[in-house]
Amino acid sequence: MMSREVVLSDRLTALTKMVTGGSRVCDVGCDHGFLSIYLVQKRIAPSVIAMDLREGPLSRAREHIAEAGLENYIQTRLSDGVTALESGEADALVCAGMGGRLMMRILAQGREKCRAMKELILQPQSELPQFRRFLRQERYRTVREDMVEEDGKFYFMMKVIPVEDVLACQESLYENYGELLLEKKHPVLMHYLQYRQGVVAEILQNLREKSGESAKARLAEVEKEKEELKMALRRF
């Protein structure tokens, strides 16, 4: 291994902390391979299959893996989602850096392979309520959640495991903001809620100056979010 170890961003470091030590990892959307390298360098994972849809980033990942001297520990594969993965090759899936809709497609298309894993560590960057709903429908239980603020952006992440049955979600707040984040009163979540309050207030001011059915419908949506933000902040 190279003497200089990879240093990850806060959001990626938080992801690696969710991986159970000793797990063989499949890194979907590996980009330049730094997360995969970090997992092996830190001896979190004995091996990683690093996959990406694009040849450009995958080529750079191969270069970085070679520089680190980790070719015997990290494989690279050109793959749309988990199509290039064989069932049983990995214990844990890590997927980050993409929108929730795309991540849902990957998990749905690779359903059998994903559900054969012991854990999935996910960091969707959009459509959070829909994504959490999708995970319940696909029979995954969220066992850990975390949140990071980095460079003015907020990143939600979760560790889920496949189960036979999942209880229905009782509160819309859980779908919007994360049940475990709310329960442990995560400080970054509180900052996010306060930030969203400011954004919502500005949107409402602009919408109230407009007319028409579309503006009216959007106004109702934003008013609903305003009330949900208040309810969530009361938990703190």
Secondary structure, DSSP 4 states (H G I P E B T S, - for coil): --SSPP---HHHHHHHTTSPTT--EEEET-TTSHHHHHHHHTTS-S-EEEEES-HHHHHHHHHHHHHTT-TTTEEEEE-STTTTPPTTS-SEEEEEEE-HHHHHHHHHHTHHHHHTSSEEEEEE-S-HHHHHHHHHHTTEEEEEEEEEEETTEEEEEEEEEE-S--PPP--HHHHHH-HHHHHTT-HHHHHHHHHHHHHHHHHHHHHTT--SHHHHHHHHHHHHHHHHHHHHHHT-
